[in-house]
């Protein structure tokens, strides 16, 4: 997954634009408006982090979050009027086609690819670094759950089984997160000794070296992940950046290809690589 330079539209500019678009949806009451600026900013953060999201999920999350913030309302002293106006604001915002189109376009042009890269990098690091990985059921695929009770929705095990079968059959394009999760967990199962103990950083050289995280868990297992993908895209990609692998024949288990030290080649399909050295 080679990085592309994102559209240059800052989060600050997007929030200001959305605030202008949504000003007409606020309801004056007793000299104040709902939501206040803090809660409005939280709403925008939530839209970006969980998009697409429906009104019921968003209202449920904001109800919990604003009560726990204890500024305009709280669990012990709830302000029913503020909460009603906040819920009405959410309904109005999500029914506003101009706002929905703007959020969708901004995410697609600015954050979507970088978010995918970060998510896969974090997942592979979590599954291969020292310690025992904590994997929540249902998060083998992209998951945009918020805090409870939103994260207590039923897990679609039928979909998970279907997707895992597609990964095993190499049946066309498969969700990258399931591929990374299944491959890493199976490697831990098949080579438990390789994940005992600590880790050893692997050297990366070249102009974009700061954008790679690379380490070996043993003499026969190594992880490579992309960091700061937006900056990497702006500098034009990996260029001559090279990973210094220990001697031996290495394979990227995520693609099935022999590993190459040039990151522009090693990471041309995915932003991460899980490397195993031939044994015996």
N, C-alpha and C positions, 0 to 999 in steps of 0.2 A: 504494500500500500504506500506508494511514493507520496510524500506530502505535497500539497499544492498551496500556493500562497493564498491566504484568505482575503475576502473583501475587507477593505479598510473601513470598518464602521465600529467605533469604540462602544463599549458597554455604556459609558457615560452618555454618549450621544443617543444611544437607543433608549435608555431610561428617560432621558429628557423628552424625546419624541413621543414615547408612549404616555408620559404624563400629560403632555399637551393633548393628545388624542382622547384621553380618558377624562379630562377635566369636566366635561359635560355630564359625566355619569355620577359625580359626587353629589351628595344630598346635604345641604346646609341644615344644621340642627343646633340650636342653642349657641350660635356663634362658632361652631366647629364644623368640620367636614369629616366624613367617613369614607375611606380609611384615612388615618393620619399619614404623614409622609413616611414614617418608619414602616408601618404596615403595608403601605403601597409598594415600597421598595421590596419588602419581603414577598409580596405577591409576584413582582416581576422576577425575582430570583427563583421562585417556585415554578413559574411558567417556563423559564429557560431550563431549569433542571429536570422537569418532569414532562416536558412537552412531547406529544399532545396530552392534555389532561381535561377531563370533563368538569362541569361546575360542581357536582356533588363531592368529588374527591377534593377539589381545591377548597371548597367551603369547609369541609370537614377538617382539613389540615390547618387552615387559618383560624378556625374556631379554637382548636387546641393551642396553636402557637401564640395567638394574641392573649389568651387567658394566662398562659404561662409566662408571657412577657410582663404582665401585671402593670401595664401602662394605662390602657383605656378600659380594660376589663380584667377579670381574674376568676379563678375557681371559687374563691371565698367571697368575692364581692362582684358578681357578674353585672355588666351593664347590658341589659337586654336590648335597649335601643341601639347602642353602638353595634352590637352583633347583628341586629336585623339590617342596619344600613350597610354594614360590611358585606353581608350575604347578598343583598340587592346589588351592590357594586360589582361583585364577582359575576353575577348573572348578566349584568349589562355589558361588562368588559368582554366576556366570552361570546356574547351575541353580536359584538361589533365586528363586522367583516373587515373593516379597514385595519383594526388592531390585530386581528387574527392573521391576516395576510402579512402584516409588517413583522410580527413575531416569527412566523414561519419562514419568511424570506431572510430575516436577519440570522436565524439559526442556521439555515442552509448555507448561506454565504459566508458566515463568520466562524461558527463554532462546531458544526456537525462533524466534520472530518477530524478536527483536533480532539473533540470529545471521544470519538471512536478510538483514536490512537491512544489517548491517555487511559481509556477504560481497559483496552487489551494489555497495555503495558503493566498497569497496576494488577490486573488479574494474573498474568504470568509471574510477576514478581511475588505476589502473595502465595502462589501455589508452589514456588520453587525455592524461596528463601528459607533460612533456618527457622525451625518451629513447626507447629502443626497447623495447616491451613483450616480456617473456619469457613465452610461453604454452606450458605443458606440454600434450602431447597427452593428450586425455581429460578435461582440466579445463574444457572448455567447458560441462560439466554439473557439478552438485554433486559434490564429491569429498572423501572423508573418509580418504584414504590417510595412513598414518603414514610414518616414515622407512624407508629401505631395510632389508629387501627388500620391505616391504609395498607401497611405491610402484612396484614393478616388475611388478605384475600386468598381464595383457594388457588393452589398450584395446579397448572394444567399438565398433569403427568402424561396424558396422551400425546400432547404436542412435544414434550421433552423426549419421549421414546421415539417418536417419528423423526425428530431432528437428529438424535443420536444414531439412529439407523442410517440416516442419510450421510452422516459423517463417516460411519464405518464402511458404507458402500461407495464412498467418494462420488456420490450422486449429484453432480453439478455443483453449483455454488451453494455452500453451506454456511450457516452463521458462524462467524469467526470465534465468537466467545465460547460456543459449545466445542468447537474444534480445539481451542486452547485448553479449556477445562478438562475435557476427556483425555487429551494427549498427555497433559502434565500429571493428572492423577494416576493414569495407567503406568506412566514411567515410574512414579513413586512406588507403585505396587510391585512392578517388575524388577526394580533395582533399589530396594530399600536401603542397602548399604551405601549407595551413592548419595543419599540425603542425610546421612548421619553426620553429626558434627557441624562445623562452621562452613565458611565459604572463603573463596580466594578471588579478589578482584582481578579481572582480566584487563590488560592495557588496550586502550584504543588511541590511535594516533590519527592526525589529520585535522583539517580546518573545522570540522563539525564534531570533534571528539566529545565536547561537553554535552552533546545531545544524545549520547548513548550511555546506557547502564549495562555493564557486562560483568558476569562473575561465574566462577565454577564452583559447584558443590563438592566435586571430587575430581578424580582424574578422567572421568568419562561422561560427565554431565555439565552443561553450561547454559546460561540464560543470557539473552541479549534483548534489550528493550529500548524503545525510543522515549526520550524526555524532551519537554519544551518544543512540541511539534510546530507551533506557530512560528517561533524564531527560526527553526530549521527550514521551514518553507520559505521564509523571507530571505534567508541567505542562499537559497537555490538548491537545497538538498544536501546529500551526503558528500558529493564530490569525491575527493581522494581518501576519505576517512576509512581506516582499516582496523580490523580487529586482530589482535595477536593471539591466535589460538595455540594451545599446546600441540606438540607433534602428534600426528596420527590421522586416521581417516574419520572425519566427522560428517554427520548427516543432520540436516534440519528436519526433525520429526514432524513439524507442522506442514511442510511442503513436500517432504520425501526426497528432497534434492541434496546432493553433496554440498557441504557448507563451503562457502568462499569467504575469504577474509575481507573482501571489499563490501562495505555495508550497503552501497548503492545497489549491489547485486543480491546480497543476502536478504535485504529487507525490501525487495522490490514488490513482493506480493502481500506481505503482512508487515506491520511495524514491529513485530517481535519475532524471535527465533528461539526454539528449544533444541539445543544441540546435544547429540549423543555420539560418543566415539565408539567405533567398532571394538569389540572385546574378543579375546581369544587369540 
